[in-house]
Amino acid sequence: MNVNFNRKTQGVYRVHVNTRLNLRAQPSTDSTVLASLKNGAVVIVTGYVAGDFYSCIYISGDALFSGFVSKKYIKKEVELL
């Protein structure tokens, strides 16, 4: 798996779903779910993988998760400098 760290992709994104968005260990819908994100949750996108997934970081309380989410359900709020 090759993650592309394109600066145009990187940024702070907000989750837009009716139910929940799964943060997965690998860029696949068959991969282990690390966290389940509510509508409005914020993730930091670090890159993308060919297909429909972004690599990202999600912080919940004092826990930090690093994984992959479908790019169809998140929208960029802020670009990283």
C-alpha positions, 0 to 999 in steps of 0.5 A: 500500500502506498500513501500519497502525502500530497499537501493539497489533500492534507487538512482538517476534515469534518465527517458528514454521515447519517449514521457513523463512519468507520476508521479502519486499520487498512484502506479496505471495507473488510479491514478492522474497525479502529473507531466509529466516528459520529457526524461532525467528528473531526479528522486530520487527513495526512494523505490518500491511497489510490481508491476511495480512502484517506489516511488520517488521525482521529483524536477522541479524549486522550486516545489517538487513532491512525487509520483510513476513512472513505473520502466520500464521507468527509469534507475539508474544513481547513488546509494544513500549512 
